[in-house]
Amino acid sequence: MTSATAKATPLRVDCAVVVLDRAWLRALPQAEALVRRAARAALAGARRAGRKSLTVALADDRRVQRLNARDRKQDKPTNVLSYPSGERAFLGDVVLARQTVWREARAQGKTGEAHVSHLVVHGTLHLLGYDHETAEADAKRMEALERRILKGLGIADPYQGGK
């Protein structure tokens, strides 16, 4: 394959959305479409061509707290968890906690749509290997990429004015 062919390879994303907490759809009826749009934007923004797939689960705080306690030894809910698969085509799973996501959106003066989009972008970038927890330079690179992707979605800088 030539480099011209590689550059021309389109991005095809299969994003399965699993609604584990139906209250997501009451709070955000367009949640599934919003999640797919944000995941596709993250992959395009990270310039990952080819066929990719991932799953985003819309859960509640209780379920996410159990996962966080089991997998990260932190017995509390968190806004988003990412589970990279280690495969090239299937990237892995992203899980969002409804109550935490909505509480944060209100506290930060953001719309639910904007915050959900940001967290899906953030979680998808984690599936691609981006990290913000081990080195400041990596965190800055990931945040800059998030800003660029979200700007393309028409969403304001989520880090403006601090975290």
MDAnalysis code that builds the backbone (N, CA, C; Angstrom):
import MDAnalysis as mda
import numpy as np

u = mda.Universe.empty(489, n_residues=163, atom_resindex=np.repeat(np.arange(163), 3), trajectory=True)
u.add_TopologyAttr("name", ["N", "CA", "C"] * 163)
u.add_TopologyAttr("resid", np.arange(1, 164))
u.add_TopologyAttr("resname", ["MET", "THR", "SER", "ALA", "THR", "ALA", "LYS", "ALA", "THR", "PRO", "LEU", "ARG", "VAL", "ASP", "CYS", "ALA", "VAL", "VAL", "VAL", "LEU", "ASP", "ARG", "ALA", "TRP", "LEU", "ARG", "ALA", "LEU", "PRO", "GLN", "ALA", "GLU", "ALA", "LEU", "VAL", "ARG", "ARG", "ALA", "ALA", "ARG", "ALA", "ALA", "LEU", "ALA", "GLY", "ALA", "ARG", "ARG", "ALA", "GLY", "ARG", "LYS", "SER", "LEU", "THR", "VAL", "ALA", "LEU", "ALA", "ASP", "ASP", "ARG", "ARG", "VAL", "GLN", "ARG", "LEU", "ASN", "ALA", "ARG", "ASP", "ARG", "LYS", "GLN", "ASP", "LYS", "PRO", "THR", "ASN", "VAL", "LEU", "SER", "TYR", "PRO", "SER", "GLY", "GLU", "ARG", "ALA", "PHE", "LEU", "GLY", "ASP", "VAL", "VAL", "LEU", "ALA", "ARG", "GLN", "THR", "VAL", "TRP", "ARG", "GLU", "ALA", "ARG", "ALA", "GLN", "GLY", "LYS", "THR", "GLY", "GLU", "ALA", "HIS", "VAL", "SER", "HIS", "LEU", "VAL", "VAL", "HIS", "GLY", "THR", "LEU", "HIS", "LEU", "LEU", "GLY", "TYR", "ASP", "HIS", "GLU", "THR", "ALA", "GLU", "ALA", "ASP", "ALA", "LYS", "ARG", "MET", "GLU", "ALA", "LEU", "GLU", "ARG", "ARG", "ILE", "LEU", "LYS", "GLY", "LEU", "GLY", "ILE", "ALA", "ASP", "PRO", "TYR", "GLN", "GLY", "GLY", "LYS"])
u.atoms.positions = np.array([
    [0.839, -1.164, 0.000],
    [0.000, 0.000, 0.000],
    [0.891, 1.236, 0.000],
    [0.638, 2.153, -0.879],
    [1.418, 3.385, -0.941],
    [0.937, 4.342, 0.127],
    [1.751, 5.357, 0.406],
    [1.328, 6.325, 1.410],
    [0.122, 7.109, 0.924],
    [-0.003, 7.312, -0.401],
    [-1.182, 7.997, -0.940],
    [-2.433, 7.165, -0.696],
    [-2.311, 5.854, -0.846],
    [-3.451, 4.977, -0.587],
    [-3.812, 4.994, 0.893],
    [-2.808, 4.967, 1.756],
    [-3.060, 4.991, 3.196],
    [-3.774, 6.279, 3.592],
    [-3.372, 7.395, 3.004],
    [-4.014, 8.666, 3.336],
    [-5.450, 8.710, 2.840],
    [-5.726, 7.991, 1.767],
    [-7.063, 8.011, 1.198],
    [-8.012, 7.032, 1.889],
    [-7.491, 6.177, 2.765],
    [-8.341, 5.216, 3.465],
    [-9.325, 5.963, 4.345],
    [-10.608, 5.785, 4.100],
    [-11.585, 6.523, 4.898],
    [-11.713, 5.948, 6.307],
    [-12.203, 6.782, 7.179],
    [-12.479, 6.365, 8.542],
    [-13.890, 5.801, 8.592],
    [-14.003, 4.583, 9.049],
    [-15.317, 3.964, 9.244],
    [-15.398, 3.541, 10.691],
    [-16.400, 4.054, 11.367],
    [-16.525, 3.806, 12.797],
    [-17.854, 3.135, 13.097],
    [-17.779, 2.019, 13.775],
    [-18.970, 1.364, 14.302],
    [-18.960, 1.619, 15.804],
    [-19.921, 2.386, 16.245],
    [-20.017, 2.718, 17.668],
    [-21.330, 2.174, 18.199],
    [-21.233, 1.093, 18.944],
    [-22.423, 0.539, 19.582],
    [-22.677, 1.308, 20.876],
    [-23.912, 1.686, 21.086],
    [-24.287, 2.376, 22.320],
    [-25.223, 1.448, 23.086],
    [-24.823, 1.134, 24.312],
    [-25.608, 0.255, 25.167],
    [-26.175, 1.103, 26.300],
    [-27.477, 1.190, 26.357],
    [-28.137, 1.986, 27.389],
    [-28.471, 1.064, 28.561],
    [-27.670, 1.165, 29.611],
    [-27.867, 0.350, 30.807],
    [-28.768, 1.049, 31.823],
    [-28.899, 2.355, 31.672],
    [-29.741, 3.157, 32.556],
    [-30.674, 3.983, 31.661],
    [-31.947, 3.599, 31.620],
    [-32.922, 4.253, 30.734],
    [-33.111, 5.726, 31.052],
    [-32.719, 6.162, 32.240],
    [-32.838, 7.580, 32.593],
    [-31.973, 8.454, 31.687],
    [-30.944, 7.869, 31.078],
    [-30.151, 8.619, 30.092],
    [-31.050, 9.153, 28.985],
    [-31.949, 8.319, 28.502],
    [-32.786, 8.711, 27.366],
    [-33.877, 9.697, 27.776],
    [-34.265, 9.682, 29.034],
    [-35.210, 10.697, 29.506],
    [-34.511, 12.051, 29.623],
    [-33.283, 12.036, 30.100],
    [-32.525, 13.275, 30.274],
    [-31.972, 13.807, 28.953],
    [-31.661, 12.905, 28.056],
    [-31.004, 13.274, 26.796],
    [-31.510, 12.333, 25.700],
    [-32.684, 12.620, 25.144],
    [-33.285, 11.702, 24.167],
    [-32.390, 11.368, 22.978],
    [-31.521, 12.276, 22.592],
    [-30.639, 12.059, 21.445],
    [-29.271, 11.504, 21.876],
    [-29.196, 10.899, 23.051],
    [-27.921, 10.428, 23.609],
    [-27.164, 9.505, 22.663],
    [-27.847, 8.569, 22.049],
    [-27.144, 7.602, 21.202],
    [-26.498, 8.279, 20.003],
    [-27.216, 9.167, 19.334],
    [-26.649, 9.882, 18.183],
    [-25.506, 10.794, 18.627],
    [-25.666, 11.444, 19.764],
    [-24.636, 12.331, 20.294],
    [-23.350, 11.558, 20.592],
    [-23.486, 10.399, 21.205],
    [-22.340, 9.561, 21.545],
    [-21.618, 9.112, 20.272],
    [-22.363, 8.666, 19.283],
    [-21.734, 8.219, 18.031],
    [-20.993, 9.362, 17.346],
    [-21.597, 10.530, 17.327],
    [-20.959, 11.697, 16.690],
    [-19.644, 12.041, 17.402],
    [-19.650, 12.043, 18.730],
    [-18.449, 12.379, 19.492],
    [-17.358, 11.325, 19.305],
    [-17.728, 10.057, 19.282],
    [-16.731, 8.990, 19.084],
    [-16.104, 9.096, 17.695],
    [-16.923, 9.332, 16.690],
    [-16.390, 9.487, 15.325],
    [-15.468, 10.689, 15.236],
    [-15.847, 11.790, 15.872],
    [-15.010, 12.990, 15.862],
    [-13.671, 12.729, 16.538],
    [-13.686, 11.974, 17.628],
    [-12.437, 11.657, 18.335],
    [-11.498, 10.850, 17.444],
    [-12.039, 9.854, 16.769],
    [-11.202, 9.023, 15.900],
    [-10.688, 9.824, 14.707],
    [-11.529, 10.644, 14.134],
    [-11.098, 11.472, 13.006],
    [-10.053, 12.484, 13.475],
    [-10.283, 13.080, 14.636],
    [-9.345, 14.068, 15.170],
    [-8.000, 13.475, 15.524],
    [-8.004, 12.220, 15.925],
    [-6.751, 11.523, 16.240],
    [-6.120, 10.939, 14.988],
    [-6.791, 11.156, 13.861],
    [-6.311, 10.709, 12.546],
    [-6.073, 9.199, 12.504],
    [-7.101, 8.473, 12.908],
    [-7.046, 7.013, 12.882],
    [-7.915, 6.508, 11.750],
    [-7.317, 6.233, 10.628],
    [-8.053, 5.763, 9.444],
    [-8.359, 4.277, 9.564],
    [-9.247, 3.817, 8.707],
    [-9.596, 2.411, 8.670],
    [-10.859, 2.129, 9.447],
    [-11.219, 0.889, 9.496],
    [-12.439, 0.482, 10.192],
    [-12.127, 0.297, 11.669],
    [-12.862, 0.985, 12.493],
    [-12.699, 0.902, 13.942],
    [-14.067, 0.688, 14.568],
    [-14.077, 0.048, 15.714],
    [-15.329, -0.087, 16.446],
    [-15.048, 0.075, 17.937],
    [-16.084, 0.491, 18.631],
    [-16.030, 0.632, 20.073],
    [-17.450, 0.552, 20.604],
    [-17.552, 0.366, 21.899],
    [-18.840, 0.336, 22.563],
    [-18.841, 1.405, 23.643],
    [-19.937, 2.150, 23.712],
    [-20.120, 3.122, 24.784],
    [-21.343, 2.687, 25.583],
    [-21.149, 2.489, 26.878],
    [-22.242, 2.096, 27.763],
    [-22.677, 3.308, 28.578],
    [-23.975, 3.557, 28.577],
    [-24.559, 4.644, 29.361],
    [-25.151, 4.026, 30.617],
    [-24.423, 4.181, 31.712],
    [-24.751, 3.503, 32.962],
    [-25.120, 4.517, 34.037],
    [-25.359, 4.002, 35.244],
    [-25.636, 4.871, 36.381],
    [-24.436, 4.860, 37.323],
    [-24.470, 5.727, 38.308],
    [-23.352, 5.850, 39.242],
    [-23.062, 4.549, 39.986],
    [-24.103, 3.850, 40.372],
    [-23.897, 2.615, 41.153],
    [-23.080, 1.592, 40.370],
    [-23.438, 1.399, 39.105],
    [-22.721, 0.429, 38.274],
    [-21.280, 0.875, 38.045],
    [-21.097, 2.165, 37.775],
    [-19.742, 2.681, 37.526],
    [-18.910, 2.622, 38.805],
    [-19.526, 2.878, 39.938],
    [-18.796, 2.764, 41.201],
    [-18.286, 1.338, 41.394],
    [-19.114, 0.349, 41.111],
    [-18.672, -1.057, 41.241],
    [-17.496, -1.340, 40.310],
    [-17.583, -0.867, 39.064],
    [-16.483, -1.076, 38.113],
    [-15.220, -0.360, 38.578],
    [-15.374, 0.863, 39.038],
    [-14.232, 1.651, 39.484],
    [-13.568, 1.010, 40.700],
    [-14.366, 0.472, 41.614],
    [-13.817, -0.204, 42.791],
    [-13.079, -1.475, 42.374],
    [-13.681, -2.227, 41.468],
    [-13.087, -3.486, 41.024],
    [-11.800, -3.260, 40.204],
    [-11.849, -2.311, 39.296],
    [-10.769, -2.191, 38.315],
    [-9.713, -1.144, 38.652],
    [-10.085, -0.140, 39.436],
    [-9.136, 0.925, 39.751],
    [-8.921, 1.071, 41.249],
    [-9.584, 0.223, 42.022],
    [-9.474, 0.242, 43.493],
    [-9.881, 1.588, 44.068],
    [-10.849, 2.251, 43.413],
    [-11.407, 3.513, 43.902],
    [-12.907, 3.312, 44.069],
    [-13.332, 3.187, 45.310],
    [-14.722, 2.854, 45.607],
    [-15.600, 4.096, 45.584],
    [-15.739, 4.659, 44.393],
    [-16.584, 5.835, 44.185],
    [-16.922, 5.901, 42.698],
    [-18.032, 6.552, 42.382],
    [-18.338, 6.704, 40.957],
    [-17.366, 7.706, 40.332],
    [-17.201, 7.605, 39.059],
    [-16.399, 8.556, 38.290],
    [-17.169, 8.843, 37.012],
    [-16.825, 9.895, 36.325],
    [-17.621, 10.274, 35.159],
    [-17.484, 9.306, 33.991],
    [-16.272, 8.848, 33.719],
    [-16.041, 7.986, 32.558],
    [-14.946, 6.974, 32.871],
    [-15.151, 5.765, 32.407],
    [-14.133, 4.711, 32.473],
    [-13.888, 4.220, 31.059],
    [-12.641, 3.897, 30.769],
    [-12.281, 3.357, 29.454],
    [-11.588, 2.024, 29.633],
    [-11.955, 1.089, 28.762],
    [-11.394, -0.261, 28.792],
    [-10.833, -0.594, 27.415],
    [-9.562, -0.254, 27.166],
    [-8.966, -0.571, 25.857],
    [-8.894, -2.078, 25.644],
    [-9.151, -2.500, 24.417],
    [-9.147, -3.925, 24.113],
    [-7.756, -4.435, 23.759],
    [-6.890, -3.558, 23.303],
    [-5.582, -3.993, 22.834],
    [-5.595, -4.463, 21.396],
    [-6.754, -4.405, 20.766],
    [-6.879, -4.809, 19.361],
    [-6.835, -3.575, 18.464],
    [-6.566, -3.798, 17.176],
    [-6.510, -2.674, 16.236],
    [-7.895, -2.212, 15.796],
    [-8.773, -3.138, 15.494],
    [-10.076, -2.771, 14.947],
    [-11.091, -2.481, 16.059],
    [-11.236, -3.397, 17.022],
    [-12.133, -3.137, 18.140],
    [-11.334, -2.446, 19.224],
    [-11.625, -1.187, 19.462],
    [-10.828, -0.384, 20.383],
    [-11.113, -0.685, 21.842],
    [-12.362, -0.995, 22.164],
    [-12.704, -1.289, 23.552],
    [-14.009, -0.647, 23.944],
    [-14.162, -0.425, 25.258],
    [-15.416, 0.053, 25.832],
    [-15.196, 1.341, 26.617],
    [-16.194, 2.200, 26.551],
    [-16.244, 3.422, 27.355],
    [-17.546, 3.357, 28.143],
    [-17.492, 3.709, 29.429],
    [-18.668, 3.666, 30.291],
    [-18.831, 5.035, 30.943],
    [-20.042, 5.600, 30.842],
    [-20.347, 6.885, 31.461],
    [-21.350, 6.687, 32.590],
    [-21.173, 7.467, 33.664],
    [-22.052, 7.415, 34.839],
    [-22.998, 8.609, 34.815],
    [-24.273, 8.351, 34.604],
    [-25.260, 9.412, 34.386],
    [-25.289, 10.476, 35.485],
    [-25.462, 10.092, 36.727],
    [-25.621, 11.086, 37.784],
    [-24.369, 11.950, 37.926],
    [-23.206, 11.343, 37.856],
    [-21.961, 12.106, 37.967],
    [-21.804, 13.044, 36.782],
    [-22.093, 12.567, 35.590],
    [-21.964, 13.400, 34.393],
    [-22.878, 14.622, 34.498],
    [-24.126, 14.420, 34.881],
    [-25.069, 15.542, 34.962],
    [-24.714, 16.483, 36.107],
    [-24.270, 15.942, 37.225],
    [-23.861, 16.783, 38.360],
    [-22.677, 17.668, 37.959],
    [-21.689, 17.086, 37.278],
    [-20.532, 17.860, 36.827],
    [-20.937, 18.932, 35.816],
    [-21.798, 18.574, 34.883],
    [-22.239, 19.547, 33.877],
    [-22.871, 20.760, 34.555],
    [-23.757, 20.516, 35.502],
    [-24.403, 21.630, 36.221],
    [-23.368, 22.465, 36.976],
    [-22.474, 21.784, 37.700],
    [-21.470, 22.484, 38.506],
    [-20.524, 23.315, 37.642],
    [-20.250, 22.837, 36.433],
    [-19.318, 23.528, 35.540],
    [-20.029, 24.487, 34.584],
    [-21.342, 24.604, 34.696],
    [-22.086, 25.516, 33.846],
    [-22.096, 25.112, 32.384],
    [-22.081, 23.803, 32.135],
    [-22.084, 23.273, 30.769],
    [-23.425, 22.617, 30.480],
    [-23.729, 22.494, 29.210],
    [-24.903, 21.706, 28.860],
    [-24.557, 20.226, 29.029],
    [-25.577, 19.430, 29.255],
    [-25.357, 17.987, 29.327],
    [-24.781, 17.459, 28.026],
    [-25.276, 17.970, 26.904],
    [-24.790, 17.538, 25.591],
    [-23.296, 17.794, 25.431],
    [-22.854, 18.990, 25.832],
    [-21.434, 19.340, 25.703],
    [-20.574, 18.450, 26.597],
    [-21.025, 18.220, 27.832],
    [-20.216, 17.425, 28.756],
    [-20.162, 15.959, 28.324],
    [-21.289, 15.427, 27.889],
    [-21.295, 14.045, 27.392],
    [-20.366, 13.927, 26.194],
    [-20.449, 14.855, 25.269],
    [-19.568, 14.819, 24.087],
    [-18.110, 14.848, 24.506],
    [-17.775, 15.728, 25.447],
    [-16.393, 15.804, 25.917],
    [-15.944, 14.483, 26.528],
    [-16.777, 13.896, 27.357],
    [-16.377, 12.657, 28.021],
    [-16.256, 11.488, 27.047],
    [-17.088, 11.455, 26.027],
    [-16.954, 10.405, 25.005],
    [-15.658, 10.610, 24.223],
    [-15.361, 11.839, 23.855],
    [-14.087, 12.125, 23.179],
    [-12.930, 11.706, 24.082],
    [-12.980, 12.114, 25.340],
    [-11.928, 11.798, 26.308],
    [-11.747, 10.283, 26.450],
    [-12.855, 9.579, 26.646],
    [-12.786, 8.122, 26.800],
    [-12.283, 7.427, 25.550],
    [-12.707, 7.908, 24.394],
    [-12.254, 7.318, 23.123],
    [-10.759, 7.525, 22.948],
    [-10.257, 8.697, 23.302],
    [-8.812, 8.941, 23.208],
    [-8.042, 8.006, 24.130],
    [-8.602, 7.707, 25.298],
    [-7.958, 6.716, 26.173],
    [-7.890, 5.357, 25.476],
    [-8.937, 4.978, 24.759],
    [-8.910, 3.699, 24.030],
    [-7.796, 3.685, 22.986],
    [-7.460, 4.855, 22.476],
    [-6.406, 4.972, 21.462],
    [-5.014, 5.071, 22.072],
    [-4.940, 5.053, 23.407],
    [-3.641, 5.070, 24.070],
    [-3.226, 6.413, 24.635],
    [-4.050, 7.422, 24.498],
    [-3.720, 8.722, 25.089],
    [-3.887, 8.632, 26.597],
    [-3.032, 9.386, 27.317],
    [-3.021, 9.311, 28.770],
    [-2.803, 10.713, 29.331],
    [-3.411, 11.003, 30.456],
    [-3.213, 12.294, 31.113],
    [-2.797, 12.132, 32.564],
    [-2.601, 10.902, 32.991],
    [-2.361, 10.668, 34.410],
    [-0.899, 10.419, 34.768],
    [-0.046, 10.091, 33.795],
    [1.318, 9.712, 34.154],
    [2.349, 10.800, 33.893],
    [2.105, 11.681, 32.927],
    [3.085, 12.725, 32.619],
    [2.367, 14.001, 32.195],
    [2.856, 15.125, 32.688],
    [2.252, 16.424, 32.372],
    [2.257, 16.699, 30.869],
    [3.331, 16.325, 30.184],
    [3.396, 16.557, 28.731],
    [2.319, 15.759, 28.005],
    [2.072, 14.523, 28.453],
    [1.012, 13.707, 27.853],
    [-0.359, 14.323, 28.116],
    [-0.561, 14.842, 29.322],
    [-1.834, 15.476, 29.663],
    [-2.077, 16.689, 28.773],
    [-1.050, 17.505, 28.575],
    [-1.196, 18.696, 27.722],
    [-1.498, 18.312, 26.285],
    [-0.855, 17.273, 25.801],
    [-1.091, 16.813, 24.425],
    [-2.525, 16.291, 24.275],
    [-2.978, 15.518, 25.249],
    [-4.328, 14.975, 25.187],
    [-5.363, 16.096, 25.277],
    [-5.165, 17.032, 26.187],
    [-6.102, 18.142, 26.335],
    [-6.149, 19.004, 25.076],
    [-5.005, 19.237, 24.451],
    [-4.983, 20.027, 23.212],
    [-5.771, 19.321, 22.113],
    [-5.625, 18.023, 22.032],
    [-6.367, 17.253, 21.038],
    [-7.866, 17.283, 21.346],
    [-8.226, 17.142, 22.603],
    [-9.639, 17.233, 22.997],
    [-10.214, 18.590, 22.607],
    [-9.474, 19.662, 22.890],
    [-9.946, 21.004, 22.539],
    [-10.209, 21.129, 21.045],
    [-9.269, 20.627, 20.253],
    [-9.403, 20.726, 18.787],
    [-10.608, 19.931, 18.295],
    [-10.776, 18.727, 18.803],
    [-11.900, 17.877, 18.391],
    [-13.222, 18.523, 18.790],
    [-13.305, 18.989, 20.018],
    [-14.540, 19.596, 20.505],
    [-14.861, 20.893, 19.768],
    [-13.839, 21.652, 19.432],
    [-14.065, 22.867, 18.643],
    [-14.720, 22.508, 17.313],
    [-14.253, 21.416, 16.696],
    [-14.851, 20.939, 15.455],
    [-16.299, 20.523, 15.613],
    [-16.690, 20.163, 16.826],
    [-18.081, 19.803, 17.125],
    [-18.901, 21.020, 17.567],
    [-18.244, 22.187, 17.621],
    [-18.938, 23.392, 18.053],
    [-19.097, 23.494, 19.559],
    [-18.178, 22.832, 20.298],
    [-18.252, 22.808, 21.761],
    [-17.082, 23.611, 22.337],
    [-17.388, 24.469, 23.285],
    [-16.382, 25.327, 23.900],
    [-15.312, 24.513, 24.628],
    [-14.163, 25.138, 24.797],
    [-13.025, 24.548, 25.494],
    [-13.442, 24.101, 26.900],
    [-13.409, 22.790, 27.168],
    [-13.845, 22.315, 28.493],
    [-12.829, 22.625, 29.601],
    [-11.624, 23.026, 29.210],
    [-10.578, 23.299, 30.203],
    [-10.375, 24.791, 30.441],
    [-11.141, 25.607, 29.755],
    [-11.010, 27.056, 29.915],
    [-11.291, 27.429, 31.351],
    [-10.381, 28.178, 31.933],
    [-10.568, 28.599, 33.310],
    [-10.188, 27.526, 34.323],
    [-9.459, 26.502, 33.896],
    [-9.033, 25.438, 34.807],
    [-9.872, 24.200, 34.641],
    [-9.617, 23.212, 35.502],
    [-10.326, 21.930, 35.401],
    [-11.480, 21.869, 36.357],
])
